[in-house]
Amino acid sequence: MPPSSWDAVAAVAVAALVVVCLTPITKRLAHRIGAVDEPRARGLSDRPMPRLGGVAIFGGVLAGALAFLPLDGRFGAILMGAAVITVIGALDDVFELSAPVKLAGQITAALIPVLDGVAVESFTLPLMGRVELGDLGIPLTVAGIVLIMNVVNFSDGIDGLAAGVCAIAAAAFVVIAFDLERANAAVLSAIIAGAAAGFLVHNFHPATVFMGDCGSNLLGLLLACVAVEGTLKTQSLIALVLPLVVLAVPFLDTTFVVLKRLKYRKPVYRADREHFHHRMDRIGFSTRRTVLYLYAWTLMLAGLAIALRFVPYSDDSGRLNAGWASVMGLLGVLALIASVYLVYVLEILKFKRLDTIRLRRVKPDASEEEIDTDVAQRLNTGEFDAVRHETEEFERLSSS
């Protein structure tokens, strides 16, 4: 008998409780063996932080899986891959492994579930129908899993961000996987959501522990496997789109950062201060406000993904229902507007013309030279006059 939605609820509770209880133990272990993140220029933490929280997250996932999943097939292989990447990530947290060694470890961990059947062999596209991958299925799936591991890892740079985004994404996958009759994948999603949420008890600002590479790589691998088992292996026309929408925020963050590093001929694996959360920090947002904005963005896109699955905008033959299609179109436009607004506020795309127009409104008598100088400065620093002045005024009033 396949697991039910009540099993998923119980799995969330078990995973969360185990992680809440295990995290203080991993904090003490991290201090004892030297897995401590020191304050650095590219980080937003101002004090040393233990970074083996991913070990506690794995403990919660293991407990939930043992209680609610069959582990004699693909899900056992997923758990084995999760164990491998947790160990590799923990070694990186202690010894700071080189990029090639970390990549080799990620590929090894991804291969374990893929070779046991957690692979995309075909998918369905509108107008094109079924697309068979053949021998490309295994390498493409491994590449996709490794990509998502790095996407989550790149986004883990501020208290509570990676854990919260992964919890929201996993919760969305629970709903979608149950609807697609992938009950075991739905329960695994629930376990991931519970483990990530349990870790937030200790990781939300002000955090007392970081998940480290062992946690971010673990959550990335698990979410990727859920995407394969819960959506991509179905014949749903939008199966390929749903994971991309649910994980759009960390994907966009990684894309912008990598493109900028390539533009300036820097190694893509070298950390910097160009992520969404860094730019929001530079324009004056507090840590909590930054995280809540990015949570809200993720929630909005996760809701859009769920709507794509549940809103009856077309029938089985692909004919659109005008009313519901209009509703979906409106939801899509609203999501796009909100996303563009956030990207514009952060000046990720650096629309100089729009910034010039905005500056002229603030300083109508400014010369062309003053405009060029000010625009260049603000584009490079990510600072906004209004936000900066509000912050300075708040600090002045607080000190008086």
Stockholm file with secondary structure:
# STOCKHOLM 1.0

chainA/1-400         MPPSSWDAVAAVAVAALVVVCLTPITKRLAHRIGAVDEPRARGLSDRPMPRLGGVAIFGGVLAGALAFLPLDGRFGAILMGAAVITVIGALDDVFELSAPVKLAGQITAALIPVLDGVAVESFTLPLMGRVELGDLGIPLTVAGIVLIMNVVNFSDGIDGLAAGVCAIAAAAFVVIAFDLERANAAVLSAIIAGAAAGFLVHNFHPATVFMGDCGSNLLGLLLACVAVEGTLKTQSLIALVLPLVVLAVPFLDTTFVVLKRLKYRKPVYRADREHFHHRMDRIGFSTRRTVLYLYAWTLMLAGLAIALRFVPYSDDSGRLNAGWASVMGLLGVLALIASVYLVYVLEILKFKRLDTIRLRRVKPDASEEEIDTDVAQRLNTGEFDAVRHETEEFERLSSS
#=GR chainA/1-400 SS CCCCHHHHHHHHHHHHHHHHHHHHHHHHHHHHHTCEECCCTTCCCSSCEECCHHHHHHHHHHHHHHHHSCCSSHHHHHHHHHHHHHHHHHHHHHHCCCHHHHHHHHHHHHHHHHHTTCSCCEEEETTTEEEECGGGHHHHHHHHHHHHHHHHHHHCCSTTHHHHHHHHHHHHHHHHHHHTTCHHHHHHHHHHHHHHHHHHHHHSSSCSCCCHHHHHHHHHHHHHHHHIIIIITSCCTTTTHHHHHHTHHHHHHHHHHHHHHHHTTCCTTSCCSCSHHHHHHHTTCCHHHHHHHHHHHHHHHHHHHHHHHHSCCBCTTCCBCHHHHHHHHHHHHHHHHHHHHHHHHHTSSCCHHHHHHHHHHHCTTCCHHHHHHHHHHHHHHCCCHHHHHHHHHHHHHHHC
#=GC SS_cons         CCCCHHHHHHHHHHHHHHHHHHHHHHHHHHHHHTCEECCCTTCCCSSCEECCHHHHHHHHHHHHHHHHSCCSSHHHHHHHHHHHHHHHHHHHHHHCCCHHHHHHHHHHHHHHHHHTTCSCCEEEETTTEEEECGGGHHHHHHHHHHHHHHHHHHHCCSTTHHHHHHHHHHHHHHHHHHHTTCHHHHHHHHHHHHHHHHHHHHHSSSCSCCCHHHHHHHHHHHHHHHHIIIIITSCCTTTTHHHHHHTHHHHHHHHHHHHHHHHTTCCTTSCCSCSHHHHHHHTTCCHHHHHHHHHHHHHHHHHHHHHHHHSCCBCTTCCBCHHHHHHHHHHHHHHHHHHHHHHHHHTSSCCHHHHHHHHHHHCTTCCHHHHHHHHHHHHHHCCCHHHHHHHHHHHHHHHC
//
